[in-house]
Amino acid sequence: MRIVMWILRFMLFFILFGFAVKNDHSVQLNFFFGSEWELPLVFVILAAFAAGAMLGVTATLASLLGKRREIGRLKRDLGRLERSRRESEGGSIATGSSLGKAG
């Protein structure tokens, strides 16, 4: 199985390398106020991919942190409920045993 994964990785690398070699044409990026850059197309594509990946990771991380906060709150609530249940069971058992002795 490891060999198959390495073969797939090499194939992906060579496909992407071929893509980069074939797209080495220069493109002109025009920004505001008349500024412009001239870069190879592959760098522009790579930058757009990296920016999208970072945006996706940031959105996922924000969601993950919110879920962790909610899990922590729910665990605290569960702990409080278990303590109050144990206290109420302990009190009713003690009350019931004292009633049994008195009656």
Wavefront OBJ file of the C-alpha trace (Angstrom):
o trace
v 0.000 0.000 0.000
v 2.890 2.355 0.774
v 4.331 1.784 -2.684
v 1.011 2.684 -4.305
v 0.872 5.935 -2.297
v 4.432 6.849 -3.342
v 3.625 6.106 -6.975
v 0.550 8.361 -6.761
v 2.624 11.124 -5.143
v 5.249 10.942 -7.885
v 2.563 10.989 -10.568
v 0.935 14.046 -8.985
v 4.311 15.771 -8.709
v 5.138 15.159 -12.369
v 1.697 16.308 -13.511
v 2.039 19.534 -11.524
v 5.624 19.990 -12.700
v 4.508 19.583 -16.312
v 1.711 22.088 -15.682
v 4.242 24.581 -14.342
v 6.592 24.085 -17.299
v 3.785 24.521 -19.837
v 2.458 27.695 -18.152
v 5.632 29.735 -17.948
v 4.216 32.634 -19.986
v 4.338 36.046 -18.359
v 1.110 37.719 -17.316
v 0.595 41.293 -16.275
v -1.264 42.026 -13.039
v -2.702 45.537 -12.850
v -3.338 46.989 -9.408
v -4.811 50.282 -8.251
v -3.086 53.621 -8.866
v -1.323 52.376 -11.994
v 0.935 49.835 -10.343
v 1.487 46.569 -12.155
v 3.489 43.355 -11.861
v 4.638 41.010 -14.550
v 4.928 37.419 -13.321
v 4.893 33.917 -14.786
v 1.377 32.458 -14.955
v 2.309 29.528 -12.749
v 3.190 31.902 -9.866
v -0.137 33.677 -10.203
v -2.003 30.365 -10.130
v 0.070 29.152 -7.170
v -0.566 32.380 -5.245
v -4.318 32.143 -5.889
v -4.324 28.515 -4.733
v -2.325 29.359 -1.588
v -4.632 32.278 -0.753
v -7.702 30.063 -1.151
v -6.165 27.322 0.980
v -5.314 29.811 3.741
v -8.838 31.225 3.635
v -10.276 27.713 3.940
v -7.981 26.825 6.847
v -8.887 30.050 8.625
v -12.611 29.404 8.236
v -12.210 25.821 9.429
v -10.094 26.882 12.390
v -12.679 29.449 13.488
v -15.404 26.821 13.347
v -13.234 24.302 15.199
v -12.488 26.739 18.016
v -16.186 27.507 18.383
v -16.995 23.796 18.617
v -14.276 23.265 21.253
v -15.663 26.138 23.305
v -19.143 24.615 23.092
v -17.844 21.166 24.101
v -16.108 22.695 27.129
v -19.303 24.471 28.170
v -21.339 21.275 27.761
v -18.822 19.283 29.839
v -19.027 21.864 32.636
v -22.832 21.718 32.529
v -22.749 17.917 32.621
v -20.403 17.984 35.626
v -22.741 20.358 37.485
v -25.757 18.178 36.708
v -23.968 15.006 37.845
v -22.889 16.672 41.102
v -26.406 17.926 41.806
v -27.842 14.473 40.998
v -25.366 12.797 43.374
v -26.171 15.336 46.092
v -29.911 14.837 45.675
v -29.551 11.023 45.667
v -27.311 11.161 48.728
v -29.800 13.336 50.582
v -32.813 11.148 49.713
v -30.979 7.970 50.712
v -29.990 9.484 54.050
v -33.537 10.758 54.600
v -35.020 7.417 53.591
v -32.727 5.428 55.893
v -33.479 7.702 58.851
v -37.207 7.336 58.200
v -36.813 3.589 58.057
v -35.143 3.532 61.476
v -37.691 5.859 63.014
v -40.701 3.990 61.650
l 1 2 3 4 5 6 7 8 9 10 11 12 13 14 15 16 17 18 19 20 21 22 23 24 25 26 27 28 29 30 31 32 33 34 35 36 37 38 39 40 41 42 43 44 45 46 47 48 49 50 51 52 53 54 55 56 57 58 59 60 61 62 63 64 65 66 67 68 69 70 71 72 73 74 75 76 77 78 79 80 81 82 83 84 85 86 87 88 89 90 91 92 93 94 95 96 97 98 99 100 101 102 103
